[in-house]
Amino acid sequence: MPLGKRKDTMKFNLPITTTAALAFVLAGAASSAQQEVRTDYDRSANFEQYKTYSWRKIATRDPLMVDRIKSAVNSALAAKGWAEVPSDGDAAIVAVVTTQTQETLRTFYDGFGGGWRWRGGFGESTTTPETYTVGTLVVDIFDAKSKKLIWRGAVSGTRSNNSDTNIRELHKGVNKMFNHFPPRPDKD
């Protein structure tokens, strides 16, 4: 291949490579906004003995979230055959919501130099701080008689400024949390 054509090919491939790399970075940023779900349980607990539960406490700074959390968890547990009773259930449930403000830096390049290109140019980059809120819901299930923790689920995700989005994400996260509930120790 003549040298002139090879140089033209390099110029053509650079924007494609840069675009592909940018898409990869953005995909990584999008996946970091996904919900993270963790569960754990007491390996000695016999979950077959639990059929009913009662709520003990829902701790959150947003009083509107109390009924929403209760509804999401009640729905997930009803799908597993558990029934809520006003008091004296086989299990007791406590839910806690925490929020944490985090900050990240976003840098944008104008494409006229700098960034991924090693040649000089008149390009500029702009870095701006971006603040966002991460919410975490922890649901603990206790044996009502012994008051021993038998199961814990937690879901964390970026909170939106849109209430409908947060409600939708709450239900999605709680469903993920209870996806493999009740645990079956023989399937570890």
C-alpha positions, 0 to 999 in steps of 0.5 A, spaced: 500 500 500 502 506 498 504 511 503 499 516 502 493 511 502 496 508 509 496 515 512 489 517 509 487 510 512 490 512 519 486 519 519 479 515 517 480 510 523 482 515 528 475 518 529 472 511 529 477 508 534 475 514 538 468 514 537 468 506 539 472 508 545 468 513 547 462 509 547 465 504 551 466 509 557 459 511 556 457 504 557 461 503 563 458 510 566 451 507 564 452 501 568 455 504 574 448 507 575 445 500 575 442 498 582 446 493 586 443 488 590 446 484 596 443 478 600 445 474 606 442 469 610 443 465 617 445 458 614 442 455 620 435 458 619 429 453 617 425 458 612 420 453 611 417 454 618 416 462 616 409 463 613 407 470 616 411 476 618 409 483 621 412 490 620 417 492 626 419 499 623 421 503 617 426 508 618 427 513 612 427 521 612 422 521 607 415 519 610 412 518 603 417 512 602 414 508 608 408 506 605 411 505 598 417 501 601 412 497 605 408 496 599 414 493 595 416 488 600 409 486 601 408 484 594 415 481 593 413 477 600 406 475 597 409 472 591 413 468 595 407 465 599 408 469 606 402 473 609 403 480 613 399 480 619 398 486 624 402 483 630 405 476 632 408 474 625 413 468 625 418 473 622 419 481 624 421 486 618 425 492 619 427 496 613 432 502 613 433 507 608 440 511 607 442 516 602 449 519 600 451 524 596 457 523 591 461 527 586 464 525 580 468 529 575 466 529 567 471 531 562 469 533 555 473 534 549 472 539 543 475 534 538 480 539 536 486 536 539 488 534 546 484 528 549 486 521 545 490 525 540 497 525 541 498 531 536 498 538 538 492 542 537 488 548 539 483 543 543 480 544 549 477 540 555 472 542 560 471 538 567 465 539 571 463 536 578 457 532 577 453 531 584 448 525 585 445 521 590 445 514 592 440 511 596 440 504 599 434 500 602 436 495 607 431 490 609 432 485 615 428 479 617 428 477 624 425 470 627 420 474 631 421 469 637 428 469 638 429 476 635 435 473 631 437 476 624 435 470 619 436 474 612 438 481 610 437 484 603 440 491 600 439 495 594 443 501 592 442 505 586 442 513 584 436 517 586 432 521 580 429 527 581 423 524 578 418 521 584 415 516 579 422 514 577 424 513 584 418 509 585 419 504 579 426 503 581 424 501 588 419 496 586 425 493 581 430 493 586 426 490 591 423 484 586 431 483 585 432 483 592 427 477 593 428 474 587 432 468 590 427 468 597 427 464 601 434 461 601 435 454 600 441 452 604 442 446 600 443 450 593 449 453 595 
